[in-house]
Amino acid sequence: MTGEVLAIRHVGFEDLGLLEPLLTDLGYRIHYLEAGIEPIGVDAVMRPELLVVLGGPIGIYETDTYPFLVDERDAIGARLAAGKATLGVCLGAQLMAAALGADVRPTGRKEIGYGPLTLTVEGSQSVLAPLDGVSVLHWHGDEFAIPAGAARLAETPGFPNQAFSVGPNLLGLQFHIEADSARLEQWLIGHANELAAAGIDPRRLRTDAATYGPRLAAVASGVLRDWLDGIADA
């Protein structure tokens, strides 16, 4: 499967990261749609072979403050109903969950930094299997419920719903599989206020990125290749 990829981006530095060279090498043509600036309609999200909905520091429930989220959620919902290949990361996964009728809520807690995943039984039999025990980048305070009919794939001690899938084509990840550790400094600058409010030292994140980033990059590339290989026509 090759063709066009549309990535919905909510903040400039949270882009496709590690996925971009992988998708380019596989022959995909990549286009970004800037949320909040460019309209997000059903036609735009239905057209590409693959949709990737990226992260951002807002919540799907903040529709009064960020009205574009309503159109974005509804457009994503139309694509999911059609079973077309969609990957959601962090806010993107929350938008997918909400579009599928699941609750998304703030927890009052933060999970920020590198930490390992524990896979569920279904997760250990999924494309995420190589991530079992691998430290991935977490950066969120919200959580989604698992949509009806979806498989729960991964958890961490504080957040039991870290990933879900619906068939081979729909994959939602609360954690950041795409984050390039070599570019983490952009995240540390862009989210400086959030880190300070949470009492998190950027120096620890920088050190952990150097420790865990290279292995995550290698494993993540294989996981995404396997997922892309398994996508069914819709």
N, C-alpha and C positions, 0 to 999 in steps of 0.2 A: 504494500500500500504506500504510494507516494502521491504527492499533489500539494495542495495549498494548506498551510497551517495558519489559523488566526489565533493570536494570543491577545487576550484582553488584559491590559496593564492598568493598575490602579495607582502606582507610584513609580517614578522613573527608574529607580535602581533595583526594584523587584521585577526583573525581566526573566527571560527564559534561561539565563545563566548557562549552566552545563548542558542544558537540553538544546541550545541553539546550534552549536557545532555538530551535535549528534544528528539533529533533524536535517541540517544542511548536507551532511555527509550521506544521508539516506535519500537525498534527492528532493526533499520538501522545499517549497517556496514559503517563506515566512513573512507574515504581515502582522503588525501591531495595531490594535484599536485602543485608543486612549480613553479610558472610562472617565466620565464627567466632562469630557471635552467633545468627543465624537459621539453621535447618537448610537445607541446599541439597540438594534431592532431584530426582529425575527429573521428577515431576509439576510442580514449581515452574518448572523451566527449559523444559519442553516447552510450557507454556501460552501464553506471549506470542508475538506475531507477530515480535518482534525481541528478541534477547538481546545485551547488551553486557557483556563481562567486562572490568573495569577493572584498573588496575595496583596495585602494592603492593611493599613492600620485603622480601619473602620469596621463597623459591625453591620451585618445584613439587616438587623433590626433598626438601624438608624435612618430609616427612610424619610423621616421628617427633615432631618438635617442634610441628607444626601439623597434627594429624590430620584436621581438616575438609577439607584439600586432597584427600584421597582421594575423599570423597563428591562434592566439587565437580568434580574431574576426571572421575569416572564419569558424573555427571549431564550435564556438557557433552558427553561422548562420545556419550551417547544422542541428544542433540539433533543433533550433527553427523552421526551415522549416518542420521538422518531427513532431512538436507539442509535443515534449517530455518535461517532467516537468523540469522547470528551474527557479531558483530564482537568481536575480542579486541585489547586494547591492552596492550603490555608484558607484565606477568604474565599478563594475559588471553590474549595470543597464545601464551605459553609453555604455558598450560593447554590451549589448543586443540591445539597441536603434540603435547603429551604424550598427550592423549586420542586423537589420530590415530596414535599409535605411534612418534612421533619422539623423539629424544633431546634433553633439555634439561640444560644443565650450566653450572656457574660457570666463568668464564674466568680469574679472578684479576686482571682488568683492569676499569676503569670507563670507560664512555662517558657523560659527563654534560655537558650544555650544548647550545647550538644549533649545528647543523652540517648541511650539505647532503646530500641523498640522491643516489645515482646509480641510475637505473632500469635494469633488465635489458631485453632485447629484449621479453620478455613483459610486463614492467612498463610499458614505453612504449606498449603497446597496451591497457593496462588503465585502470581508473578512476583509478589513481594518476598517470597521465601528467602532469597539471598540476603535480605535486610535483617533477618533475625539476629538480634544482639548487636547490630551495627549502630554506632552513635550517629544520629541524624541531627539536623538543626531544627530546633523547636523555637517558635516565636509567636506566641498567642496567649490570649486570656479568655477567649470564647471557646465554646465547645458545641458540637452538633450532636443531635440524636441520630441513630442509624435509621435511614429511611425504611419504610415497610418494603419487604421483598429484597433488601440489600444484604450482602454478606459483610459482617464486621471482621476486619482483617488484622488489626493491630491495636496495641494499647501501651500506655505507660502508667506508672503507679498513680499519678495524679489525674490522668485523663484517659478514661477507658476506651474512648472512641477516637482512634487515631487514623483510621482508614476504612473505606467501604468500597464495595464494587457492586454493580448491577450488570450481570452478564459479562461478556468479554470487552464491552465497548465503553463502559462508564466507570471511572476510577476517581475517587476523591481522597486526597491525602491532607491531613491536618498539618503534617510536618513538611519541611522544605527539602525535597529531594533534588531540587534544581539549583540550590544556592552554591555559588562558586566561592570556595573558601579564600581564593586569591583576591576576591573582590569584596570580602566581608567589611572592609573599612568603610565602604559606602553605606552599609547597613548601620554601622556603629555611629556614623555621623548623622545619617538621616533619622535614626531613632534615638538620638542622644537624650531627648527629654524623657522618653519612655523608660530608658535604662536608668536614668537618674531617679525617676519616681519609684522604680521597682528596687532600687538599691543594688543594681547589678554593675559590677566593675567591667568596663569594656576590655581591660587588659586580660581578664580571664577568658573572655570570648575569643580574643585574638590568639591567645596561647592554645586554646582548645581547637580553633580552626586549623592551626598548623599541625596539631596532633591527629585530629580525626578527619580533616577534610580530604586528604588524598585517597584514603580507603573508601570514604563515602562516594567520592567522584567515580571511582572505578566500579563499585557495586551498583551505583545508581544508573550508570550508562547501560549495564547489562539488564537491569530491571526494566528500563524504559524500552530497550530494544525488544525484549521478550513481550512486553505489553503491546507494542506496535505490531509485532509479528502475529499476535493473536487476535487482532481486531477483525471483526466480521463485517461483511457488507451490510449496509442498512439503507 
